[in-house]
């Protein structure tokens, strides 16, 4: 249940305004089994919750706060352990980035890329979003110099975008658009598998948030620079 409580805490931070979700929708958002969600909310709200009952943010937030208080000791111990693991991973990243810097100075682009890529594969689950963006950014930079294939490069681009937009804000969506600006050309210059379609799909997915945060001029600018005129024409 602790995993679910921490996942629900994350979901509550991005719960859409004026939206109600039922048990199945909450379970999907938190990767939890519906019976667990039913038991949790029934206990937290002190009333029987049915699987298709629409629940508001306030109701779920109240249940979460009550259950967090009841299990405060367990949660605090869990968070301490997780923070220790995160700190260790960040320290290891800093050491790895120094190795990568030395390899880069020697123009060993492929070695530097492989070193950082391997590190991420081992530590990705313990890295905060900021560090995930840092790794994705560096792997795209190194991968470009090393001639890494389209499939791997697109995976790094997608990871970077996902980390940047995990908690949408004007700042994070601006950073995501800057990410397109910095690396979009990589997927257009001789890239196979329709790189323009790949970029268009991701930029269209970003368009609603760009509209929400009044960033459409910047999105249109990026789309125009990359020649993705269809993005500008699509009305959301």
N, C-alpha and C positions, 0 to 999 in steps of 0.2 A: 504493500500500500504506500510505502514511503516514495517509491519511484513515481507512482501516480500523482501523489500530492505535489511533488516537485515539478512534474510535467504540467500539472494543472496550473501551478503558479506561473509558469511560462505562458500558457495559453491565455490566462486572465489578463496579461499585459497587452495582448493584441486582440482581445475580444471586440468584435465590431460593434459600433454604437447602435443602440435601439434594435438589437438582434437577440432572439431567443433560440436556444439550441436544446434539443432533446438528448436523451442518454446516448443514443447511437452516434449522434454528431459529436458530443463531448468525447466519447470513447475513440472516435476516429481521429480527433485532434490530438489526443494524448497517447494514442497507441495502446489503449487499455481495453480489457475485456468488459463488455457492458455490465455483467453482473457485479463486478467490482465497483463500477461507477454508481450503480443503483445502491449498493450497500453503503458506500461512502456518503452519498448525498442524503440518503434516508437517515443515517445516523447524525450527520451534521445539521440537517434541517429539522430533526425530530419529528418527521412525518414520512409516511410511505410515499416514495417517488416511483411512478410508473415509467416504463421505458420510453413511451412516446409523449410524456408530459413536456411541454415547452417551458424551459427554465431561463430566467433572466440573468444578466450579469450579476445583479445585486444578490440574487438568491444563491448562486453558485459561489460568489465571493464570500458571502456570509458563512456558508457551510465550510468553505476552505479555511477561513479564519478560525472557526471553532475547532476544527480538527487539527489545525496546526498548533493551537494552544494546548490541546490535549496531548499531543505527541511531541511537544517542544523539545524535550530532552533527547529523544531519538533523532529528531530532525537536526538539531544542533550538532550532535556527534557526527551524523552523516555529512553535514556541510563542512565540518572541520576536515574530515578525511578527504572529501572531494577537493577542497581548497588546497590541501597539501599536495594532492596529485597534480592539480593545475599548476601550482608553483613549480613543482619539479619539472613538468613538461615545458614550461616557459623558460626555465633555466637551461634545459637541454636544447631548446630552440636557439637561444642566444649563443650557446657554444657551437651549435651546428652552423648558424649563420656566419660565424667567424671562419669556420672551415670553408664555407662556400665563398666567402670574400677572398680568401687566399687562393682558392682554385680559380676564381674569376680573374684575379690579378695575373695569374699565369695563363689566362685564356683557355683554361680547361672547362669550357662551357658545359659539355656533356657530363663530365664528372661532377661538376657542381650541381647540375640539374638532378642527376641520379641520387646524389647524396641527400639533397633536400626532399626529393620525392619519397625516398625510402623513409626518412625521418617522419614525414607526414603520415605515411601508411601505418607506422607503429604508434604514433601519438595523437592522431587526429581527434579521437574522442575526448581528449583531455585539454585540448587547446581552446581558449576563448575565441569569440568571433573575430576580434581585432587581429589576433595572431593568425587565424585562418586566412584572413584577407592578406596579411603580410606574406604568408607562404605562397598563396595563389599568385600574388603580384610578382614575387621574385621568380617563381617557376615559369610564369609566362615570359618574363624578361629573359631568363636563361634559356628557356625552350626555344624562343625565337632565334637566339644566337646559335643554339646547338642543332637547329633544324629538326626539332621534335615533331612527330606526326600530328595531323589534325585532330585525331581522336583524343589523344592525351591533352593537347592544348585546350580543346573544347571542354574537357572535364575540369581543368583548372579554372577556366573562365566561369563555368557554371558554379563551381564551389565558391569563387570569390563573390559572384553576384548574390548567391544564396545567403552568404554570411553578412553581406552589406545590407540586405533588405530584410533580415530576420525580424528586426523591430523597426518598421518604417517611420521615418521622420524626414523633414525637409533636408537635413544634413546627410542622412544615409542615402536617400534617393539621389541627391546631388553627387555623392561619392560614387554611386552605381553608374550614373551617367558619365562621370569622369573615367570610370573603368572602361566603358564602351569607347570613349574618346581615345584612351591610351592604347587599347589593344584590338579595337575593331578591325583595323587594317590587316592584322595578322590572319584573319579569317577570310580576307578578300583577295590578298595577293597570292594568287596561284594555289589557293586552298581547294582541295577536292570536296566532294559531297555537298556542293551548294552552300558555301559559307555565308552567302548573302541571306539565304533562307534561315540558316541557323541564327544569325544576328537579328533578323527581322522577328523571329518567334520570340526571342528574349526581350527585345525592345518593346514589342506589343504588350508583353506581359507586364512590363514596367509602366506602361502608359497610364493606367488608372491611378496609380500612386503619383505619377508626375502631375496629373490633372488635380489631384487632391491637394498637393502642396505647391500649386502654382508654378510648376517647373516645365510647362509645355514649351516655352520658348527655348529652353536649354535642350529639351529632348528633340525638338524639331531641328535645332542647330546640329546636334550630333548625327541625327538621321540624314540630314542633308550632306554633311561632310563625308559620310560613309556611302552616300548614294542610295540610301534606303528610302526612297521617296514614297513607297507604298505605306510606310509607317505613318507618314505625315497625313496621308489621305484617309486613313482608317478612322472612323468615328466610333468612339466607345460609348 
